[in-house]
Amino acid sequence: MVRRGLAGRIASAKGGIWPTAFPGLGSHRNPKLIFLTGVASIMRLPVFLLFFATAAFGQDLSENSIGVAFRRFDSNSDGELTVAEMIAAGRKTSWIGLADTDKNGSVNKTEAVAFFDRKKQEGDSVFEPTEIIHEIPGNSPVRLEGLRKAAEYSAGQNGHSFLVAVDGKVIYERYDGGWKSDQPHRLASGTKSFSAALLAAAVKDGLLSSIDEPVADAIEEWRENETLKVITYRNLLDLSSGLEPGGVGRVPDYSVVHSMKSLSPPGEKFRYGPNAFQVFGEALRRKLQARPEFEFEDPLAYLEARVFDPIGLHYGAWRRDEGGMPHLPSGAFLTAAEWWKYGEFIRLGGSWGGKELVDTATLQECVRPSRTNPSYGITFWMLNNRNGEPATGEGGYMAAGAGKQRLYILPEKKMVIVRQGESRKLENTRLLSFLFSKK
């Protein structure tokens, strides 16, 4: 295995996170800043004008100025800044993961001050890319040149982690923007695809008769509603249930089952959102509660016992709702290597070490195009075009989340690829074309 620091810094070439995380926040002892603060307050000028002005004076960040940023950007006043809050403010987000030392998915003032102090002391070395080259077999479908081209493309789109595995072995890793190999990253909606394993485990264990069982068997409140009572688990998780989908990034708690409304009959229209996954969480919670032999406090505990522990997967953090239940649409934080384990488990059809852990037929259904949306299966996106044909020439499917989190699974190539970052623009076909390039 070869580990190298790469010459040149991707982040600094683009301006890095420094100018846009807290652009121009400076010391409150500076007379010019005090004057500008007063002017901005009296004239009610947008705060970005103050930021721009202080940036022009070249001031360093201070604890007081970071406090100003928290008051401005901390929309729910909980003393923590999240990726969502920084996106809403139009600011770069990559520093959140770097500063999040307790791995809870957000940054408090102490973490922010420590991070920016470290960056001031260490300078560009904080963001020096790291490349790890493992043994690449002679029959590998990708070459080192292609691996590097794909990694460069990912890094150029504010990528943090890039990992490639062939036939169950990691052959290449690269970490950018100060990210480390042991640093958990938010998966955002990449979390949704864990529900495929939950579904297949529940069928194997007899908690569900099949994926076409009505959800109302568990959610008794739906039994008197003619539309809700016929929604199946397939409808729920291929997002064709007809239910209100909910706003992307706005995860309700499990009590959402009591207020769900139907917008159309199940099986007719694809609607993307978090609500269906939280409904699934509550239905599975009730199924587990009704079976004394399953001593699991929630669906995540069940997933850990049935899948994560057997394959040796460890997550860094998992967000929960106010009732303490895990977010199934977007709650997980994993390193690239840990997410790869899940992708490999899916590639192997739900088996590990030669042992079938979940119902393989159910898992196969999850990675096939659905009737209502050929680009989506059950919790997984198909790597195809609008006509249902493979868009990459490689086929396969992926888990995907905001920030362009990607878990590509290419069964015919025996490959799993992990890409993590905080990007707005990243093309799947382009990344994969770089990866498989022969020049």
MOTAVEN-V169483 format. One record per helix or strand. SS is the DSSP state (@ for helix, = for strand). FROM is the first residue (numbers start at 0). TO is the last residue. Records with the same first field share a line. If there is no record, write none. Layout:
# MOTAVEN-V169483
SS->FROM-TO / FROM-TO
This chain:
# MOTAVEN-V169483
=->1-4 / 80-81 / 105-106 / 129-132 / 158-165 / 168-174 / 184-185 / 213-213 / 231-231 / 242-242 / 261-261 / 316-317 / 319-319 / 325-325 / 331-333 / 350-351 / 354-355 / 375-375 / 380-381 / 383-383 / 389-389 / 396-400 / 404-409 / 414-420
@->9-12 / 17-20 / 30-42 / 46-55 / 62-72 / 82-87 / 93-98 / 108-126 / 143-155 / 187-203 / 214-216 / 219-221 / 227-229 / 232-236 / 253-257 / 274-288 / 298-310 / 335-346 / 359-365 / 410-412 / 427-434
